[in-house]
Amino acid sequence: MISVKRIYEVLKDLANKEQRGFVSPTEFNTMAPIAQMAVYNKMWDEVLLAENIARRNLDGQRGMSKVDDVRNELAMYISLAERTASTGTTLARGASLFSYPSDYYRLDSIETAGVEVGGETTSKAIDILYDPFKLNYIRRSPLSKPTVDRPVALVTTSIEIYPSLIKRARLRYWRIPQGRLPSDGTTSVSQPQYNFTVVGGDEVFDSATSINFDLPQDREAELVVEMAGMIGTALRDAALINYGRQQK
C-alpha cells in the first residue's frame, strides 16, 4: 500500500508552498480516488504491452518477467463473491438474473454454486459470452443448448445465466481499488483520504482516521505524477502541470 501522508507531503514539496498553502485536505481527498483509478487503469494497459513482449520472445526469465510482474500486481485485486439470483427476475427466455458486486471491475470466471446434478451437489464452470447474438445461436441448437450440466452466462449490464434452474453462482473477479487501513494494511471500503487534527494551531496527520492508497508500493511515483497534474490544473499552477506532463 502507499501512504496517503507521504503522497500529500510530496505534493506539497513539489508545489514549493507553505504547509497550508497549496491544496486543502478536502481537495486532496476529492482527487485521490480519481488518481488512484487512473493508475489502476494503466496497470491493465501494461498487461497488453507485457503480453506483446512475451509473444515476441523478449520477456525476461523468472523474476525478470514483465508479464509475471504485472500479473502478480493485479492478483492482489482478485476477489470471490457468491451471488443469488434476483428474486422474481427470472427472464422469460429462460435465464436467471444476477447483479454484480459493488466493487466489481472485471470478470475472470463464473461457476455454479451448489447445483445438484445426479443427486450430488457440485459446481460447474459456466461458459461466458458477451455477444447476445451468439447466445441466440447456442440456445437454438439442440446440441449446444444450455443445461444445468453445461450452463452459459451472458455478461452485459447484469449477468444472465442459462438455464433459469441455476439460482446461485460464484464469481471470480478483479475488484476496483479502494483503501487500506494504516494500522495493519487491511482493505477498507473507504477511498483514500488524508485527515488531520489541529494541535496548537498546527495541522497534525491523524493516522487513526486516514486511509492509505490501495496500490502496490512501486506505483508511488506514478500516483504522484497523476495527482500533480490534477492538482496543478485545479490550482492553475503551471509548474505542477508541466511536471505531470514531463514525467508522463
C-alpha positions in Angstrom: 0.0 0.0 0.0 1.0 3.6 -0.5 1.0 6.1 2.4 -1.5 8.9 1.9 0.6 11.0 4.3 3.7 10.6 2.1 1.8 11.5 -1.1 0.3 14.6 0.5 3.7 15.8 1.7 5.5 15.0 -1.6 2.9 17.1 -3.5 3.4 20.0 -1.1 7.1 19.9 -1.7 6.6 19.8 -5.4 4.4 22.9 -5.3 7.0 24.7 -3.2 4.3 26.1 -1.0 3.8 26.6 2.7 2.3 23.7 4.6 -1.3 25.1 4.4 -0.9 26.9 1.2 -1.1 24.6 -1.8 -4.2 22.5 -1.5 -6.6 21.7 1.3 -7.1 18.1 2.5 -10.6 18.3 1.2 -9.4 19.0 -2.3 -6.7 16.3 -2.0 -9.3 13.7 -0.8 -11.5 14.5 -3.8 -8.7 13.9 -6.3 -7.1 10.9 -4.5 -9.6 8.2 -5.6 -9.6 9.5 -9.2 -5.8 9.5 -9.4 -5.7 6.0 -7.9 -8.2 4.7 -10.5 -6.1 6.3 -13.3 -3.0 4.4 -12.1 -5.0 1.2 -11.8 -6.3 1.5 -15.4 -2.7 2.0 -16.6 -1.8 -1.3 -14.8 -4.3 -3.0 -17.1 -2.8 -1.3 -20.1 0.5 -2.8 -19.2 -0.9 -6.3 -19.4 -1.4 -5.9 -23.1 2.1 -4.4 -23.6 3.7 -7.2 -21.5 1.9 -9.9 -23.4 3.0 -8.4 -26.7 6.6 -8.5 -25.4 6.1 -12.2 -24.4 4.8 -13.1 -27.9 7.9 -11.6 -29.4 10.0 -13.8 -27.1 11.5 -10.7 -25.5 10.2 -11.3 -21.9 12.7 -11.9 -19.1 13.0 -15.1 -17.2 11.9 -16.0 -13.7 12.0 -12.8 -11.5 12.7 -10.6 -14.6 9.5 -11.4 -16.4 7.4 -8.3 -17.1 4.3 -10.5 -17.7 4.6 -12.1 -14.3 5.4 -8.8 -12.7 2.1 -7.2 -13.9 0.0 -10.2 -13.2 1.4 -10.5 -9.7 0.4 -6.9 -9.0 -3.1 -7.4 -10.3 -3.5 -10.6 -8.3 -4.0 -8.5 -5.1 -7.3 -7.3 -6.5 -8.8 -10.8 -7.2 -12.0 -11.4 -5.2 -14.6 -14.1 -4.9 -18.3 -13.5 -4.4 -21.3 -15.8 -4.3 -24.4 -14.3 -5.8 -28.1 -15.3 -5.6 -30.5 -14.7 -8.5 -32.6 -11.6 -8.1 -36.0 -12.5 -6.7 -38.8 -12.5 -9.2 -36.5 -11.6 -12.1 -36.3 -14.9 -13.9 -36.2 -13.9 -17.6 -39.0 -15.1 -19.9 -36.4 -16.6 -22.2 -35.2 -19.0 -19.6 -32.4 -17.3 -17.6 -31.8 -16.2 -14.0 -30.6 -12.6 -13.5 -27.6 -11.8 -11.2 -26.2 -8.5 -10.2 -22.5 -7.5 -9.9 -20.7 -7.0 -6.6 -20.4 -3.3 -5.6 -16.6 -3.4 -6.0 -16.7 -5.2 -9.4 -14.2 -4.1 -12.1 -13.6 -7.0 -14.5 -14.8 -10.6 -14.7 -12.4 -13.6 -14.6 -14.7 -16.7 -14.3 -18.1 -17.9 -13.1 -19.2 -21.3 -11.7 -22.4 -22.6 -10.3 -22.6 -22.7 -6.5 -24.3 -25.8 -5.1 -26.1 -27.1 -8.2 -27.5 -30.6 -7.8 -26.5 -32.9 -10.6 -27.3 -36.7 -10.4 -28.2 -36.5 -6.8 -24.9 -34.8 -5.9 -24.2 -31.2 -5.1 -21.4 -29.9 -7.3 -20.0 -26.8 -9.1 -19.8 -26.4 -12.8 -17.8 -23.9 -14.8 -20.1 -21.5 -16.7 -19.2 -20.5 -20.2 -19.0 -16.7 -20.6 -20.5 -14.9 -23.6 -20.5 -11.2 -24.3 -22.5 -11.4 -27.6 -26.3 -11.8 -27.3 -26.5 -12.9 -31.0 -24.1 -15.7 -30.3 -26.2 -16.7 -27.3 -29.2 -16.9 -29.5 -27.5 -19.4 -31.9 -26.4 -21.5 -28.9 -29.9 -21.6 -27.4 -31.5 -22.7 -30.7 -29.1 -25.5 -31.3 -30.2 -28.9 -29.8 -26.5 -29.8 -29.4 -25.3 -26.7 -27.5 -28.5 -25.6 -25.7 -27.6 -24.6 -22.1 -28.3 -27.2 -19.4 -27.6 -27.4 -15.7 -24.6 -29.5 -16.5 -23.5 -27.1 -19.3 -24.6 -23.6 -18.2 -23.9 -20.4 -20.1 -23.7 -16.8 -18.9 -24.4 -13.6 -20.9 -22.4 -10.7 -19.4 -23.8 -7.2 -20.1 -25.1 -4.6 -17.6 -26.0 -7.6 -15.5 -25.3 -11.4 -15.6 -27.9 -13.7 -17.3 -27.3 -17.4 -16.5 -28.9 -20.1 -18.5 -30.9 -22.2 -17.6 -33.1 -20.5 -15.0 -32.8 -23.5 -12.7 -29.4 -22.1 -11.6 -30.1 -19.8 -8.7 -26.6 -19.3 -7.2 -23.3 -18.5 -8.8 -19.8 -17.9 -7.7 -17.9 -15.1 -9.4 -14.1 -14.7 -9.5 -13.4 -11.1 -10.5 -11.0 -8.2 -10.1 -12.3 -5.5 -7.8 -11.7 -1.8 -8.0 -9.0 -0.3 -5.7 -10.4 1.1 -2.5 -8.4 2.0 0.6 -6.1 0.4 3.1 -6.0 0.9 6.9 -2.7 2.4 8.0 -2.7 0.3 11.2 -2.4 -3.2 9.5 -2.9 -2.7 5.8 -6.2 -4.5 5.6 -8.6 -3.4 2.8 -11.2 -0.8 3.7 -14.4 0.1 1.8 -13.4 3.7 2.1 -11.4 5.6 -0.5 -8.0 7.1 0.3 -8.2 10.2 2.4 -5.8 12.4 4.4 -7.2 13.6 7.7 -5.7 15.7 10.4 -6.3 17.1 13.9 -5.3 20.6 15.0 -2.8 20.7 17.8 -1.5 24.1 19.0 -2.8 25.7 15.8 -0.9 23.3 13.6 -2.4 20.5 11.4 -1.2 17.1 12.6 -1.7 14.0 10.5 -4.3 11.7 12.0 -3.4 8.1 11.3 -6.5 6.8 13.1 -9.0 8.2 10.6 -6.9 8.5 7.5 -7.0 5.8 4.7 -4.0 4.8 2.6 -4.0 4.1 -1.1 -4.8 0.6 -2.3 -2.0 0.4 -4.8 1.4 -1.5 -4.9 4.2 0.4 -3.3 6.2 0.6 -6.6 3.3 2.7 -8.1 4.1 5.6 -5.8 5.8 7.7 -8.4 3.0 7.2 -11.0 0.5 8.2 -8.3 2.4 11.4 -7.6 2.5 12.3 -11.3 -1.2 11.8 -11.7 -2.1 13.9 -8.6 0.4 16.6 -9.5 -1.2 17.0 -12.9 -4.7 17.1 -11.4 -3.9 19.5 -8.6 -1.8 21.7 -10.9 -4.8 22.0 -13.2 -7.1 22.8 -10.3 -4.8 25.5 -9.0 -3.7 26.7 -12.4 -0.1 26.0 -11.3 2.0 25.7 -14.4 4.9 24.1 -12.6 2.8 21.2 -11.3 1.1 20.8 -14.7 4.4 20.7 -16.5 5.8 18.3 -14.0 3.0 15.9 -14.6 3.3 16.2 -18.4 7.1 15.8 -18.4 7.0 12.7 -16.2 4.3 11.1 -18.3 
